[in-house]
């Protein structure tokens, strides 16, 4: 079982780092990452979207909200750059378990590996009854479709968060 709720802020220049640390003295980074992490408590599970947008705009940088809860495979990701909301994804967080709650913006490069592995499609097709359903799942994988209200592509919350962390080289994930 695992839970993570964190904000990641890209900053490498000393002025931005100093500004960040004034407001968030517990923010940390690690060698090889251009991001600082601010871990949140489980009570802070809802992202403060307006605050995160403002932080991104004020620091003119990337801000990422990343959260997962592995028992129910809840996953949430939000990404801003210079105050512009680029991508928002929520799976099993607010409406129904194992269902896409929110999909906003354009797909990011890490999503293909996280959601659309051919082996996952092959496994899914073994348990689908009709040819019509099989063709629909093949289309979802081929076109990389994520739609609110759908269950597929399904999510392994911890591993999906790991794919985000690997792509962005986020601190705290002990990446090699």
Secondary structure, 3 states (H helix, E strand, C coil): CCEEEEEEEECCCHHHHHHHHHHCCCCECCCCCCEEEEECCHHHCCCCHHHHHHHHHHHCCEEEEEEEECCCCEEEEEEEECCEEEEEEEECCCCCCCCEEEEEECCCCCHHHHHCCHHHHHHHHHCCCCHHHHHHHHHHHHHCCCCCCCCCCCCCHHHHHHHHHHHHCCCCCCCC
